[in-house]
Amino acid sequence: MLAVIETGGKQYLVREGAALTIEKIAGEAGTEAVFDKVLLVAKEDGSEVQLGKPYLEGVTVAAEITGQGRAKKIRVVKFKRKVRYHKVHGHRQHETKVKIKTV
């Protein structure tokens, strides 16, 4: 089964057994997370497609949280020429690694 879920303001195409990295959600490693904002559910071959308006009712995707962490550091640079102004900041986004159990 395939599903498209929405979490953290982004949409992800997920399958059973797939591992993915998403925006941070609350929970310890080893606990279960349930995604109820499901936009689409279909079989692997593309048949039996269910499409929500915008979400499907009564459909959830269960996942196991495998870890909490932070992404690679990105550099944020502010620069104005001719006035000798520049600033460099770093940022590391919090993220959660999950493994999809059931669709």
C-alpha positions, 0 to 999 in steps of 0.5 A: 500500500502507498499513502501520501501523508502531511506532516510538518507542512510537507507531504511524503509518499510512504510505503510500509517498511519505509524509513524517512526523516521528517520535521521534529515530532514529539516522542521518544525513540521506540514509541509509536506515532500516528499520522491522521492527515492522509491525502491519498491511499492506493495499492502498489500497482496504482489501482484502488486509489482513494483521494481525500478532499483534502484528507481521508476520514478514518484512515491513519498511518502508523509509524515507529520513531527510531530516533531524534536528531538534528540535520546538517548545519546550514550557513545563513549569510547577511551581506551589504556591500560598501558599508562593511556589513556582513553576518554569518549564522549557522542553523541546525534543524531538529528532525525525527527519523521514523519507520512506517509500520502500517498504512 
